[in-house]
Amino acid sequence: IKDAVAKGDVDKALKLLDEAERLGSTSARSTFISSVKGKG
């Protein structure tokens, strides 16, 4: 997720987030949010 956001590929990051949450990840969403905020 961090790599996708760093490359500006937010669509890919969202797909990875969805997949991670389906698999039971609890940190994926906070990772995504902090990555996007850090980029902005």
N, C-alpha and C positions, 0 to 999 in steps of 0.2 A: 504494500500500500504506500509506504513512504517513498519507494523508488518511483512508482507511477506518478505520484503527486509532484515529486521533484522534477520529473520530465514534463510536467504540465498535462499529463494524461489523466484528468480527473474522472473521465468516463470509465477507464480501466480500473482506477482505484475504487470506484463505486461498485463495480462488478466483484472485485476482490473482497470488498467489505461485505457484500451480500453473501458471498460464498462462505466467508469466515464465520459470519453470524449463523448461517445454516448449520455449520459444523460445531457450533457451540462456543465460539470465541466471545469472550466478554471484553477483551481489550481492543478489538479491531476498530470499533467505532471511535473510541477516544484517540486511538492512534491516527485515524483518518482526520478527525477534527483538528488535532494538534498539528498535523502535517499541513493541512490547508491554511490554518491560522498562521503558522510559521512562515509559510510561503508568502502570504499577503502582507 
